[in-house]
Amino acid sequence: MKKILLPLSLLCGLGLSAQAQWVLQNTTNPETPPGFYGSSIYTVSNDVAWQLLREGGVANAPVNNFARTANGGVSWQAGSITGTNGYQAANIHAMDANTAYVAQFGAGGEILKTTNAGKNWTKVTSSSQYSAPGSFANWVYFFDANNGVTLGDPTSGYFEVYTTSNGGTTWTRVPSANLPTPLDAHEYGLVGSYFALGNTIWAGTSHFEADDATGKPARILKSTDRGLTWTASSAIPAFGSSGQISAIVMTDANNGIANNGLTMVYTTDGGTTWQPRTYTGNFGSSDISSVPGTNLIVSVGPNVASPTSLAQYGSSYSKDNGATWIDIDRNKQYTSVSFASRTAGYAGSFTDDTGAGGVYKATATILGTSRNAELQKALAVYPNPSASGVFALTLNSAIKAGTSVRVFDALGRQVLSQQLNATAIASQNATINLSKEKAGLYTLELRTENGVAQQKLVIE
């Protein structure tokens, strides 16, 4: 089933200079078209990333363009996805700088493959695949160079899932006995809704009837053997109002979150059960990505259902399975995100009227915790303890405008987030106002592109 896409507005966010956490890419001799945004992005490594591009400001604009970098974002090459007319890309999965797969949706969809950096795209599915009316691939994923899986909506009473063991040369349909039975005739797969970790893959469903505006509870399917056999979670009531699961990420085999917009659920048992997640902080509802090898999840996008200002956009991260979201930055309109490691991550955005921009690269310290000795020496706070909860932060030349200032309580929850402006730097003073917080121990953190410094604060 096609994912329901909400319209995005530029909200005057184009052309803003990058701050310390994300660096704007694709600014010199861009090949990308103007006014397009990254609808999805896949990071292979620090050097290699691919993204799908959609035209902004056009309702239901098809996704038929891509951009890729092979040199860490120094340059981005753009191109067209040349498949069957009338189809558009559901997702892109890249193996390296040259090889990538795209799932195409539209009745009778297809899987395309390139081995020459997108110059040519070749159909690797046969005429017997996705041949039923309205049948198509919701996504494609490869575990390695040979073994892959793709999932489509149910046909003949069961989900249309295929696996390959030879790089897509041939595909075998997974028999109905190895798949969960659809809840009813209105449960489908969902474009781009999947996540893989090792040999395990999870896939979200959509459960929605055209004449039922409230939707129905959806499920998350799971395979632990590269798509050969599947199980299903119980129906997830939290998604009854939306009827679909747009995104899934896992930080390890047991822990992860799933969402549709601002509605979120979490699991601690590998996806067997999912519970509603009440969270604090700014959760970005456009896209989420876990950071391999860590317990971190990054979110990008607006923190409200109907944003009206750029201040409602930004990026954030969670280190407690989605319960608390800590700002990375605000006032930038990211549209997609993907991390391959703590230091290899990219986020999609809008290109400007010259075609420049449209993608940001994470700096080495975006999620880092490395201490900066010079910054630590420059950190001075008084009075500490404070009876009022108001602290004065003394600044010196080691602290620059744009430095992120955050305060966390004893449970690790962010209670304050701000950035030092030029006025504060010039006066060499800033105020940390925690007067509304309870007495107790807090941690002040200053974060720059060169590292972090921390100081314990006590409210009496």
N, C-alpha and C positions, 0 to 999 in steps of 0.2 A: 504494500500500500504506500502511496506517496505521502511523505511527511507534510503536515500542515505548516506552511511557512508564513511567519508574521512579517509584515512590511517593515523595513528598516529606514530610518531617516538619517541624513548626514549630520543634522544638528550642528552644523558649522564646525565639525570636528576635523575637517581635512586640513592638512598642512601644519598641524601643531608639531613643534619640535619634540623629539623624544627626550624623556627624562632618564634617570640613571638606570632604571630597571629594564627597560626595553629600548632597543635601538632601531630607529626607522631604517628600513632597507629600500632597495630599488629606487634610488634617488638620482642615479647617473645614467643617462641614455636608456631610459626605461623602454621596454618592448610591450608592456602591458597596456590594455586599453583604458581610457579615462572613465571614471565613475563606476568601476567594477569592484567587487569585494570578494574576499576569500570565503567561500561558503563551507569549505572543509579543507583541512591541511594535514599532511602526513610527514612527520619528521623521521628521517632514516638515521641521521647522525648530525654532528655539529656542522658538517659541510653540506649535507644533502637534505633537501626538503622539496616536496611537491605540494601544490595546492590547486583546487578547483576554483574557477572564477565565475561569478554571476553578476549580471548587470544590475546596478542599484537603481532604485526609483522606478522600476518596471515590474508591475505585478506579474508573478509567476514566470519571470524571465527564465529561459532554459539555461542549463549549465552545460556549455559546450566548449569552454576554454580552460586552459591550465597555465600554470607558471611553475618553473623549477629552478633551483640553484644547485650547483655542484661545487661551489667555492665559498661556502659559509655565508652566502648572502651578498657577497661583493657585487654580483650581477645575477639577474633573474631573466631567464629566457621564457618567452610566452609562446603559446601555440594553440591550435584548434584540435579538438578531439574529433577525428573523422570517422564516424560510424554511420549507422543507418539513419537516414533523414527522419526527423520527428522524435528521435530518442534524445535523452539527456543523461548526464552522469549522476549516479547515485552516490558513489564514493570513489576515492582513488587510494590504491594500496601500492606503495613503491618498495622495490627490493634494493635498489641502488640508484646511482645517477642516471642509468640508462634504461633500466627495466621497471615497468610499472603496469598495473592492471586497473581497469575501470569497469564498474558495473553500470550498464545502461538500462534505464527504465523507460517504460512505454510498452504498450501491448506487444508481446513477442520480443522482450528485451534480450540483451546480449552481454557477453564479457569480451572486452577488448584488451589487447596486450601490445605494449611497445617495447622494443629492445634497442632502440636508437634515440633515446631521450625525447620521445614524443614526435619525432619527424613523421613516423608512420604508425598507424594503429591497425592491428589485425584482429579480426573476430576469431575467438578460440572456442566458442560454443557452437554446437551443431543445430541443425534445423529441428531436431526432436526435442530440444530443450526450450522451455518457456513457449511452447507452441499453442497452449490453450488460450482462449480469448481473455485478455486482460492479464496474462501471465508475464512476469518479468523478474529480474534479479533485484533484490533490495540492497545487496552489498556483496562484495567479494573480499576474501582474506587469504593470504598465503603464510603458512607457518615456516616454510623454507623455500628453496628454489623449486621444489617439486610438488609439495603437498599443500593443497588449497581447498577451500570450501566456499560455496555460495548458497544463499537462502532466498527463496521466493515465496510468494503467497501460496496457500493451499490450492492444489488442483487434484481432482479425483479423490477428494476427501482428506488429503494430508499435505503437509508442507512440502514444497518443491525444493528439496535440498540436494545439491550435487557435490561430490568430492572428486579431486584429481590427485594423482600421484606422479604425474609426468609434466608438471608445469603448465597444465591447461590444454595439452594436446588432446586428451580424451577425458570425459567426465562420466561418473557413475551416479545414478540417482539413489539416494538413501531410501531403503524400503520403508513402508508405513509402519512395520513392526518395530522399527528402530526410532520412531518419532512419537512425540506426544500427540494425541488426537486434538484437533482444534476444539475450542470450547463450544463453538457453533459456527454457522456460516459467515459470521461477521468478524472473526479473529484473523488477522493478517500479520505478515511481517511488516517491518517499517524501514523505509529508506535510510540507510546509514546508521541504524541502531544496532551496534554490536561492539564487543570488546574481547580481545584475546590476550592470554597470558600463558606462556609455555604452550602446552598441547591442549589447553582448555579455552573454549570460546563461549561467550554468553551472547544472546540475541534478544532484543526487546520485541514485543508484539504490539499491535494496534487492535483495539476492540471497540468498534464504533459503527453505528447504523446511521444512515443518512437521515432517517426520520426520528432519531433519538439524540437530541441536542446535549444530553447529559453524559453520553458515553457510558462505557462499561469497564469494569476492572480488567486490566491487561495482565500479561505474564512475562516472565523472563525465562527463555529456554537456555539449556546448557549442555555442552558436549565436552567430555574430558579426553576424547580420543581423536581429536582433529576432525570432528564432524561425522564420524561413522555411526554413533548412537547418541540419542538425545533424551534429556529429561526436562521437566517443566516445574517451575515454582508454582505454588498455589496462586490463585488470582489475587492481585494486589489492590485492595479497596481504595488506596490513596489516589490511584489513577482513574477512578471511576468517572470523575468529572471531566477529565481530558481524553480518556480513552486510548492513550498511547504513551509509550516510553521512548523518549527521544534520544537519550544518551545513557551509557553505562560505563563506569570505570571501576577497576579493582586495583587495590594497592598490593594485595597478595592473594593467595588462593582462597582466603576466607572473607576478607574485608573489602567493602566497596560501596558505592552509591549509584543510584539511577535517578533520573529526573525527567520531567517534562515541564519546561518553563521553570517557575519558581517552586513547583511541587517536587519534593525530594523524598526518597526512601533510602534505607541503608541495610546492609546485610553483614553479619559476622559469622555466617556458616556457609560461605561459598555460594550463596544465592538460593539455597533451599527455601529460606524464608526472608521476607523483606518487611521492615517496619517503617512507619512514617517518621521522618526526621524533622524535628523542630530545631532550627539553627539560629545562631546570632552572627551579626556582621553582614557585609555586603557580598552576597552570592551572585555571580554573573551567570545569567540564564541562557546565554547564547551557546556556550560550549564548555566542556570540561575535559581535562586530561590528567591522568595520574602521572607521576614521575617515577619511572622504573628504578627499582632498588631503594626506594624510600617509602615513607608513609604519607607522602604529600600528594594532594590533589589541587590542581589549578583550575580556576573558573574565569571566564571572560564574558563581558556583555552587560546588559542593564540589570539593576537590582530591583526593578519594579516591572509590573506587567506592561504598563503603557508609559514609557519614559517620555518626559517633556523637556529635559535639559541634559546637557553633556555631563553634568555632575553626577548623574545617575548611572553613568557608564564607567567601566574600569576593569581591573583584574584583581584577583585575590587568591589566597591559597588556604587550605585546611590541612592540619596534621592530626586531626582526631576523627577521621571518617565522616567529615561533613558537618560536625556539630558546631564548629566555630570557624568563621571565615575572616582572615586577616588581609587587609588591603595591601596589594603590591603598589598600585597606583589608582588614581581616579581621573576623570575628565578625558578619557580616550576611548574611542569606539572600536573595540576589538570584536571580531565576528566569529573567529574560530581559533583553536589552540591545539598544539601537539608537542609533547616532550618525548625525547628518546633517552634522556638522562637528566640529571640535575643541571648540567651545563649545556645541554643541547635542546633548545626549544624555540618554536616559532609561533607567532600569532597572526592571523589574517586580519585585514582591515580594508578600508576603501582607498582606491587610487584617486589622485586628484585630477584636475581637469587637463593635465598634461600626460596622465598615465603613470606618474611617479607614485612611489609609496605602495600602500596596499598590503604591506607585511612588516612585522617587527621581529627582531631577534632578541632572545633573552640574553642578558649579560651574565657573566660568570658568577655574579653575586646576587642574582635575583632571588634565589632561594638558599643562598649560602649562609653560613653562620661563622665564617672566618673572622676572627678579631683583628681590628686594625689598631696597632699600638699607638700611633700618633693621634688617632681619633679618640682612643680611650683616655689619653692624657688630657685631651681638650675638653673632656666631659666633666663639668662641675655643676652641682645642683645644691641649692640651699633654699630655705632651711630644710634639713633632713635629719630627723623626722619633722613633719609638718602637722600642726594641730588643725589647720584650716583645709588641708588638702591642696593648697596652692603652692607650687614650687617655682623658683626662678632658675632658669637654665642659662649659665654663662657661656658665651660662645667665643671662639678665637679664630684665627685665620685658617685653621685646619678644617673648619666646618664651613661648607659652601651653601649657597642658596639652592633649594630643591632637596636638601637632606631630609629624609623621612624620619619623623619622630613618632614612635608608638609606645603605648603603655599597656602592659598585660597584668591581669590579676594573678593571684596565687594558683589558680586553676588553669592558667594559660589563655584565658579569654581576653581578647583585645577590648580595652575600655576607652582608648583614645588613639586617634590617628590624625596627623597633620604634617604639613611640609613647611620647612623654614623658608620664608620669603626674603627678598633682598632687604626689606626694612629691618627685619630681625637681625640679619647678618651685619648690617651697617651699625646698628646700635649695640651689637654684641650681647643682646639679651633676648630671651623668649620666656613666655609664661606657660607652665604646665598646670592646667586647672583640673584638678580631680576632686573638687569640692563636693560633687554629688556622689562620690564613691564612699563605700564603707571604710571604717578603720581597718588597717591590715597592711600586708606586705605586697608591693607591686614591683614590676620590672620596667624600667625605662630603656628603650632601645633607639639608638641612632643608626641609620643605615644609609650608606653611600655606595657608589660604584666600586669603591676600594675596600669595603668591608663594613663591619659593624662594631659598635661599642655599647655596653650595657651598664646600668647602674641600678641598684636596689633603692626603692623609695618606700618610706614608711609613713602612713597616715595614722596619727594618734587618735 
